[in-house]
């Protein structure tokens, strides 16, 4: 009887340890998709984003002139491998920029400074929905206990860009 109980206890502990090991492993091959609906305008007080709206039927932000920010929540210890910016461009040369940033939770003096991790700028063609990707990632490991993460999208002027999404591959 004691042997059976001992075997059950050892088996249970082995299962618990294997589950803990599996849950601590970094996640790979996933993608976080942030649609235009996830972003907030951060320069509304300076007359930015005056007529912007998310069109749920088409899945994009229209009249998105201004600066937009979205929180990024990724599992700790994952490695970011790519940043993708997508949009519908109605004029040749239409351009928007997306930057993935981290910022420390604390600072020894004053406020902490944001650190760009990756940035991508579009070079849109007329009447096309396109995506632009970079795999140049600085400090790619997500460390949630020390940092917070977010994406900044800048639409410099309303020259026919309909911003659809930012994707983060990890």
C-alpha positions in Angstrom: 0.0 0.0 0.0 2.8 2.4 0.9 4.5 1.7 -2.4 1.3 2.5 -4.4 0.9 5.8 -2.5 4.6 6.6 -3.1 4.2 5.9 -6.8 1.2 8.1 -7.0 2.9 11.0 -5.2 6.1 10.7 -7.4 3.9 10.5 -10.5 1.9 13.6 -9.5 5.1 15.5 -8.6 6.6 14.6 -12.0 3.5 15.9 -13.7 3.6 19.2 -11.8 7.3 19.7 -12.6 6.8 18.9 -16.3 3.8 21.4 -16.5 5.9 24.1 -14.8 8.8 23.5 -17.2 6.4 23.6 -20.2 4.7 26.8 -19.1 8.1 28.6 -18.5 9.2 27.9 -22.1 9.2 31.0 -24.5 6.3 31.0 -27.0 7.4 30.8 -30.6 5.7 31.1 -34.0 2.8 33.3 -32.8 1.6 36.7 -34.0 -0.1 39.5 -32.2 -2.4 41.5 -34.5 -3.4 45.0 -33.5 -6.1 46.4 -35.7 -6.8 50.1 -36.0 -9.5 49.7 -33.3 -6.7 48.9 -30.7 -5.1 52.3 -31.1 -5.8 55.6 -29.4 -5.0 59.1 -30.7 -2.4 60.8 -28.5 -2.3 64.2 -30.0 -6.0 65.0 -30.0 -5.4 68.1 -27.8 -3.2 69.5 -30.6 -5.9 69.0 -33.2 -4.6 65.7 -34.3 -6.9 62.9 -35.4 -9.8 65.3 -36.0 -12.1 63.1 -38.1 -10.6 59.7 -37.6 -12.9 56.7 -37.3 -12.6 53.0 -37.3 -14.6 51.4 -40.2 -15.6 47.9 -38.9 -17.0 46.9 -42.3 -13.6 47.5 -44.0 -11.4 47.0 -40.9 -9.3 50.2 -41.0 -8.9 53.6 -39.5 -10.0 56.3 -41.9 -8.8 60.0 -41.8 -6.1 58.8 -39.4 -3.8 61.8 -39.6 -2.0 62.0 -36.2 -0.1 59.8 -33.8 -1.6 56.6 -32.5 -0.6 54.3 -29.7 -1.6 50.7 -28.7 -0.5 48.7 -25.7 1.4 45.5 -26.5 1.0 42.5 -24.2 3.2 39.6 -25.0 4.2 36.6 -22.9 7.4 37.1 -20.9 10.7 35.8 -22.3 9.3 35.5 -25.8 11.5 36.8 -28.6 10.1 39.3 -31.1 11.1 38.4 -34.6 9.3 40.8 -36.9 7.2 44.0 -37.0 4.6 44.4 -39.8 2.6 47.5 -40.8 -0.4 47.2 -43.1 -2.6 49.8 -44.8 -4.6 50.7 -47.8 -2.7 53.4 -49.8 -4.7 55.6 -52.2 -1.8 57.6 -53.5 1.7 56.7 -54.7 4.2 57.5 -52.0 1.7 57.6 -49.2 3.7 56.8 -46.0 3.1 55.9 -42.4 5.5 54.7 -39.7 5.1 52.1 -37.0 7.6 51.8 -34.1 7.6 49.1 -31.4 8.9 50.6 -28.2 9.8 49.4 -24.7 10.0 51.6 -21.7 11.4 50.7 -18.3 9.0 50.6 -15.4 11.3 52.5 -13.2 14.1 55.2 -13.5 16.7 56.2 -11.0 16.0 59.9 -11.8 12.9 61.4 -13.4 11.0 59.5 -15.9 12.3 56.5 -17.9 12.9 56.9 -21.6 11.4 54.9 -24.4 13.7 52.6 -26.3 12.8 51.8 -30.0 12.9 48.1 -30.6 11.8 48.1 -34.3 10.5 50.6 -36.8 9.0 50.3 -40.3 7.9 52.9 -42.8 5.5 52.2 -45.6 6.0 53.3 -49.2 2.5 52.7 -50.5 1.4 52.3 -54.1 -1.9 53.7 -55.5 -5.1 51.9 -54.6 -3.4 48.9 -52.9 -3.6 47.3 -49.5 -0.1 46.4 -48.6 2.0 45.2 -45.7 5.6 46.2 -44.9 7.8 44.1 -42.6 11.1 44.5 -40.7 13.0 41.7 -38.9 15.6 44.2 -37.5 14.7 44.0 -33.8 16.8 45.6 -31.1 16.5 44.0 -27.6 14.0 41.4 -28.9 13.4 39.5 -25.6 10.2 40.5 -23.7 10.9 41.2 -20.0 7.6 42.2 -18.5 8.9 42.5 -15.0 11.2 45.3 -16.1 9.4 47.0 -19.1 6.2 47.9 -20.7 5.7 47.7 -24.4 3.6 49.6 -27.0 3.4 50.5 -30.7 3.4 54.1 -32.0 1.9 54.7 -35.5 2.4 58.1 -37.1 0.3 59.2 -40.1 2.0 62.5 -41.0 -0.8 63.9 -43.2 -4.0 62.6 -44.5 -2.7 61.8 -47.9 -5.0 58.9 -48.6 -3.7 56.3 -46.1 -6.2 54.0 -44.4 -4.3 52.3 -41.6 -5.4 48.7 -41.1 -3.0 46.9 -38.6 0.3 46.3 -37.0 1.4 42.7 -36.4 4.2 41.5 -34.1 5.6 38.1 -34.7 7.2 36.2 -31.9 
